[in-house]
Amino acid sequence: MSAQPTALQKSQSGASKAPLKVVSDQTAASPSGANIDEIAPELSGLLRVLTCGSVDDGKSTLIGRLLWDATDLYDDQRETLERGKKVDGGNPDFSLLMDGLVAEREQGITIDIAWRYFDTATRRIVVIDSPGHEQYTRNMASGASHADVAILLIDARHGIKTQTRRHAAILDLVGVKRVILVVNKMDLVDWSESTFRKIEADFETFSWRFGFWETTVIPTAAVSGDNVASASAHMPWYTGPTLLEHLESLPSRVTEPTGPFRFPVQTVLRDSRNDFRGLAGTVSGGSVRVGETVVDALSKRKAKILRISTMNGDLETASQGQAVAIQLDTDIDVARGAVLSKGDMPPLAARVLEARMVWLSETAYDPRGSYLLRTATDLTPVSNLKISALLDLETLETHEADACGTNDIAIGTIALGRTAAIDTFTEAPETGSFVLVDAITGGSVAGGVITSAKAEAAEADENTFVLTRAMLERGLNSDLGDSPQSDAEFRRRANEVALILRAAGINVEIENAPDYSI
């Protein structure tokens, strides 16, 4: 996995601290269900902050301490923590402000993603607290896809671990460009500057391999609050910002349209009485206005935009992030999964993709497995998935491989059963990222980004999907027994599945083909 080298840019901003106010207390649920900007429309500068790192490094305590020191917590929340168990130095257990699930409190780890958001005088900060345990890397990857900046936490006693490198690689993979390395528990290394500087140098050595725009390193002690919301008296050798000051100094979430215009069609709306046929979806990149010409990436058919509708009335322009219904002056034949663009920068009509991905499933990659590629609004059959390399998390070099398992970061080739509208991640992140889905169970097995794509199909012997007996036994045919009648029904169902896959454009073979009537 390659990335453009970047210098370690340490921010020394001394932005003044503003009083904060907690406005929500939601656990294990994304705030996407409610429009954050509508809750406080007078605020601007939304910043989504992911916290990640190894288990027990203190992520929940860090954010809990930030809320305790710098926000208007309800009195009963403070009283509950004051009456509860105490940790080092007689401080309350601040992690309880983040670990809302019963299972998390019992085990002392974060399992699911916890969201908290609070306001400064100039912006709303959304904290996405992700799991540190290796078993829950998939949750961290999911949270990272929503983040503008990541806090990568490590224990000063242990330094940079394999999990630190894995999390950094995932941040790079999903496009997080700003990273804050928080070296926590400095009190447990006697506030040692030499320990901090070694970790800082180690981080600089490996982070240049990734495409981060900016990395900042801050020493903290979350339990006592040193350098969290207030400057530490124990580390006079550190002259940089506190964590809160640095978060306040970061650029706001980009709200201007970026990249080429992309409109993945989610559904088609029809109103025959008013002669309306609208293509509904969310603009994933760029902008478009009434009267402009758009093109369907696959059919190449063009039409002009006649109307842009929303629940609140018509618009002249639709921009990135807006959910709209677009009416065209010509009813070109498109449906869910199509992608509209402008003619100057269309997506690729591709059959073969090169990709980087993190394997999320507990079931290892199976070269004969059945997978589907889920992009913005499309679900495309995968006729062949081939792993070619893995990222070595110690050296951060790639090495040849033909297999991968849970939490591995892999490079591979994906051959599709039909042509799909595809972008590279660097050109258009929303339509250049994907999730691999198990075609039998429907579970997500990997998430990744597209690095290149081409229209040509792979060689026939590499582009054939093998329908195995084991695959059918654990799904479609799990209700059948061992009788001759069941065996006949097994073959009949296998034939039907093969016919459907071939109709979808997939070259398919059935394992032990002579036993079947296809």
GIRA-V559108 format. One record per residue. N is the residue number from 1. RES is the residue in three letters. OMEGA is omega in whole degrees, -180 to 180 (999 if undefined). D_FIRST is the distance of its C-alpha to the first C-alpha in whole Angstrom. Layout:
n: {N,N}
res: {RES,RES}
omega: {OMEGA,OMEGA}
d_first: {D_FIRST,D_FIRST}
This chain:
n: {1,2,3,4,5,6,7,8,9,10,11,12,13,14,15,16,17,18,19,20,21,22,23,24,25,26,27,28,29,30,31,32,33,34,35,36,37,38,39,40,41,42,43,44,45,46,47,48,49,50,51,52,53,54,55,56,57,58,59,60,61,62,63,64,65,66,67,68,69,70,71,72,73,74,75,76,77,78,79,80,81,82,83,84,85,86,87,88,89,90,91,92,93,94,95,96,97,98,99,100,101,102,103,104,105,106,107,108,109,110,111,112,113,114,115,116,117,118,119,120,121,122,123,124,125,126,127,128,129,130,131,132,133,134,135,136,137,138,139,140,141,142,143,144,145,146,147,148,149,150,151,152,153,154,155,156,157,158,159,160,161,162,163,164,165,166,167,168,169,170,171,172,173,174,175,176,177,178,179,180,181,182,183,184,185,186,187,188,189,190,191,192,193,194,195,196,197,198,199,200,201,202,203,204,205,206,207,208,209,210,211,212,213,214,215,216,217,218,219,220,221,222,223,224,225,226,227,228,229,230,231,232,233,234,235,236,237,238,239,240,241,242,243,244,245,246,247,248,249,250,251,252,253,254,255,256,257,258,259,260,261,262,263,264,265,266,267,268,269,270,271,272,273,274,275,276,277,278,279,280,281,282,283,284,285,286,287,288,289,290,291,292,293,294,295,296,297,298,299,300,301,302,303,304,305,306,307,308,309,310,311,312,313,314,315,316,317,318,319,320,321,322,323,324,325,326,327,328,329,330,331,332,333,334,335,336,337,338,339,340,341,342,343,344,345,346,347,348,349,350,351,352,353,354,355,356,357,358,359,360,361,362,363,364,365,366,367,368,369,370,371,372,373,374,375,376,377,378,379,380,381,382,383,384,385,386,387,388,389,390,391,392,393,394,395,396,397,398,399,400,401,402,403,404,405,406,407,408,409,410,411,412,413,414,415,416,417,418,419,420,421,422,423,424,425,426,427,428,429,430,431,432,433,434,435,436,437,438,439,440,441,442,443,444,445,446,447,448,449,450,451,452,453,454,455,456,457,458,459,460,461,462,463,464,465,466,467,468,469,470,471,472,473,474,475,476,477,478,479,480,481,482,483,484,485,486,487,488,489,490,491,492,493,494,495,496,497,498,499,500,501,502,503,504,505,506,507,508,509,510,511,512,513,514,515,516,517,518}
res: {MET,SER,ALA,GLN,PRO,THR,ALA,LEU,GLN,LYS,SER,GLN,SER,GLY,ALA,SER,LYS,ALA,PRO,LEU,LYS,VAL,VAL,SER,ASP,GLN,THR,ALA,ALA,SER,PRO,SER,GLY,ALA,ASN,ILE,ASP,GLU,ILE,ALA,PRO,GLU,LEU,SER,GLY,LEU,LEU,ARG,VAL,LEU,THR,CYS,GLY,SER,VAL,ASP,ASP,GLY,LYS,SER,THR,LEU,ILE,GLY,ARG,LEU,LEU,TRP,ASP,ALA,THR,ASP,LEU,TYR,ASP,ASP,GLN,ARG,GLU,THR,LEU,GLU,ARG,GLY,LYS,LYS,VAL,ASP,GLY,GLY,ASN,PRO,ASP,PHE,SER,LEU,LEU,MET,ASP,GLY,LEU,VAL,ALA,GLU,ARG,GLU,GLN,GLY,ILE,THR,ILE,ASP,ILE,ALA,TRP,ARG,TYR,PHE,ASP,THR,ALA,THR,ARG,ARG,ILE,VAL,VAL,ILE,ASP,SER,PRO,GLY,HIS,GLU,GLN,TYR,THR,ARG,ASN,MET,ALA,SER,GLY,ALA,SER,HIS,ALA,ASP,VAL,ALA,ILE,LEU,LEU,ILE,ASP,ALA,ARG,HIS,GLY,ILE,LYS,THR,GLN,THR,ARG,ARG,HIS,ALA,ALA,ILE,LEU,ASP,LEU,VAL,GLY,VAL,LYS,ARG,VAL,ILE,LEU,VAL,VAL,ASN,LYS,MET,ASP,LEU,VAL,ASP,TRP,SER,GLU,SER,THR,PHE,ARG,LYS,ILE,GLU,ALA,ASP,PHE,GLU,THR,PHE,SER,TRP,ARG,PHE,GLY,PHE,TRP,GLU,THR,THR,VAL,ILE,PRO,THR,ALA,ALA,VAL,SER,GLY,ASP,ASN,VAL,ALA,SER,ALA,SER,ALA,HIS,MET,PRO,TRP,TYR,THR,GLY,PRO,THR,LEU,LEU,GLU,HIS,LEU,GLU,SER,LEU,PRO,SER,ARG,VAL,THR,GLU,PRO,THR,GLY,PRO,PHE,ARG,PHE,PRO,VAL,GLN,THR,VAL,LEU,ARG,ASP,SER,ARG,ASN,ASP,PHE,ARG,GLY,LEU,ALA,GLY,THR,VAL,SER,GLY,GLY,SER,VAL,ARG,VAL,GLY,GLU,THR,VAL,VAL,ASP,ALA,LEU,SER,LYS,ARG,LYS,ALA,LYS,ILE,LEU,ARG,ILE,SER,THR,MET,ASN,GLY,ASP,LEU,GLU,THR,ALA,SER,GLN,GLY,GLN,ALA,VAL,ALA,ILE,GLN,LEU,ASP,THR,ASP,ILE,ASP,VAL,ALA,ARG,GLY,ALA,VAL,LEU,SER,LYS,GLY,ASP,MET,PRO,PRO,LEU,ALA,ALA,ARG,VAL,LEU,GLU,ALA,ARG,MET,VAL,TRP,LEU,SER,GLU,THR,ALA,TYR,ASP,PRO,ARG,GLY,SER,TYR,LEU,LEU,ARG,THR,ALA,THR,ASP,LEU,THR,PRO,VAL,SER,ASN,LEU,LYS,ILE,SER,ALA,LEU,LEU,ASP,LEU,GLU,THR,LEU,GLU,THR,HIS,GLU,ALA,ASP,ALA,CYS,GLY,THR,ASN,ASP,ILE,ALA,ILE,GLY,THR,ILE,ALA,LEU,GLY,ARG,THR,ALA,ALA,ILE,ASP,THR,PHE,THR,GLU,ALA,PRO,GLU,THR,GLY,SER,PHE,VAL,LEU,VAL,ASP,ALA,ILE,THR,GLY,GLY,SER,VAL,ALA,GLY,GLY,VAL,ILE,THR,SER,ALA,LYS,ALA,GLU,ALA,ALA,GLU,ALA,ASP,GLU,ASN,THR,PHE,VAL,LEU,THR,ARG,ALA,MET,LEU,GLU,ARG,GLY,LEU,ASN,SER,ASP,LEU,GLY,ASP,SER,PRO,GLN,SER,ASP,ALA,GLU,PHE,ARG,ARG,ARG,ALA,ASN,GLU,VAL,ALA,LEU,ILE,LEU,ARG,ALA,ALA,GLY,ILE,ASN,VAL,GLU,ILE,GLU,ASN,ALA,PRO,ASP,TYR,SER,ILE}
omega: {-176,177,179,178,176,-180,176,-176,-178,179,177,-177,177,-178,-178,-177,179,178,-178,178,177,-180,179,-180,-172,-178,172,177,179,177,-178,178,177,-180,-176,-179,179,180,179,-173,-179,-179,175,177,178,179,178,-172,176,170,-180,-178,-179,179,178,177,171,-178,-178,178,-180,-178,176,178,177,178,-178,-175,-165,-179,179,175,175,-178,-178,175,179,-179,179,179,180,-179,-176,-177,-179,178,-175,177,180,179,174,176,-174,-179,-179,176,-180,-175,-174,-176,-179,-179,180,-179,-180,-177,-179,178,174,-179,-179,177,177,-180,171,175,-179,-174,164,180,-174,-175,173,178,176,179,177,-177,-173,-179,177,-178,-177,-179,-175,178,-179,179,178,180,178,179,-179,-178,180,-166,172,179,180,169,180,-172,174,177,-177,-179,-173,180,-176,-178,175,179,176,179,179,-180,178,179,179,177,178,-177,-177,172,174,-171,180,-177,174,174,177,178,-172,178,178,178,-178,172,177,176,-172,177,-178,177,180,-176,178,178,178,179,178,-180,178,-178,-177,-176,-180,-179,-177,-176,179,175,-174,173,-178,-179,-176,175,-178,165,-170,-176,-179,176,-178,178,174,174,-179,180,-178,174,-178,-177,-179,180,178,-176,-179,-177,168,179,-179,179,-178,178,180,-177,-176,178,180,175,-180,179,178,179,179,176,-180,179,176,178,176,-177,180,179,178,-180,-179,173,-174,-178,-179,178,-177,171,-176,176,-174,178,179,178,-176,178,177,-179,180,179,179,-180,179,180,176,-177,173,-172,-175,-178,-177,179,-175,175,177,179,-179,-174,174,-173,172,177,-178,178,-177,178,172,-177,173,-176,-179,178,-178,175,-174,169,-177,175,-178,179,176,-178,176,-173,176,180,179,-179,177,178,176,178,171,-173,-175,-179,-179,171,-180,170,-165,174,-177,-176,167,-171,167,-175,171,-178,-172,-174,174,174,-177,176,178,-178,179,-180,179,-175,174,178,178,173,-171,178,-176,175,-171,177,175,-180,178,175,-176,176,-178,-178,175,175,175,-174,175,-177,-175,172,176,176,-176,179,178,179,175,-180,-175,176,175,174,-168,171,-177,178,-180,175,-176,178,176,180,180,177,-170,170,167,-175,-179,-180,-176,-173,-175,-180,178,177,-174,169,174,-176,173,-175,-179,-175,-177,-180,177,-178,-180,173,-177,-179,-178,-180,175,-179,177,-174,-173,174,178,177,-173,-177,177,-174,-180,179,-179,179,-174,178,-179,180,-179,-178,-177,180,-174,-174,-177,-178,-175,179,-175,-178,176,179,178,180,178,178,177,-179,-180,-180,178,177,-178,178,180,179,179,-180,179,177,178,177,-178,171,-173,172,177,179,-178,-174,-180,-179,-175,-175,-176,999}
d_first: {0,4,7,11,12,15,18,20,22,25,27,31,32,36,36,39,39,41,42,40,41,40,40,39,38,36,34,31,32,30,32,31,34,36,36,35,37,40,40,41,41,42,39,36,33,31,28,26,25,23,23,21,21,22,25,28,27,29,28,31,33,31,32,35,36,35,37,40,40,40,41,44,44,47,49,49,45,46,49,47,45,48,49,47,45,44,42,41,44,46,43,43,40,38,35,38,37,34,34,36,36,38,36,34,37,38,35,34,30,29,28,28,27,30,30,33,34,36,37,38,40,38,35,34,31,30,28,26,26,24,24,23,23,20,22,22,18,19,22,19,17,20,21,18,18,22,21,22,21,20,22,20,23,23,27,28,29,26,23,20,19,16,17,16,13,12,14,12,9,11,13,10,9,13,14,16,16,19,19,22,22,25,26,29,32,33,36,35,34,38,36,34,33,32,30,28,27,26,23,23,22,19,18,18,16,13,13,13,9,9,11,14,17,20,20,23,24,27,30,31,34,34,37,39,37,37,34,34,36,39,38,38,42,40,37,39,37,34,35,32,33,33,30,33,33,30,29,32,31,28,28,29,27,27,30,30,29,25,24,25,28,27,29,28,32,32,36,39,42,45,49,51,54,53,51,47,44,41,37,36,33,31,30,26,26,28,32,35,38,41,42,39,38,35,34,32,29,30,34,34,37,38,40,41,41,44,44,41,42,42,44,45,46,45,42,42,39,36,33,29,30,33,34,37,39,39,42,42,45,44,43,40,39,36,35,33,29,30,28,31,30,31,32,30,27,26,23,23,25,22,22,19,15,12,10,7,10,11,14,17,20,22,23,20,18,21,21,24,24,25,23,23,21,22,21,24,27,26,26,25,25,22,24,21,18,16,13,11,8,8,6,9,11,13,11,8,7,6,9,11,13,15,16,15,17,17,15,12,9,8,7,11,14,16,20,22,26,27,26,24,24,20,19,15,14,14,18,19,17,20,20,16,16,17,18,19,22,24,27,30,29,28,25,22,19,16,15,12,12,12,10,13,17,20,23,24,24,22,25,28,27,23,24,27,27,29,31,32,35,33,31,35,37,34,35,37,40,40,43,45,46,47,50,51,51,48,46,48,46,43,43,44,41,39,40,40,36,36,38,36,33,34,36,32,31,29,30,31,33,35,35,38,39,42,43,43,45,42}
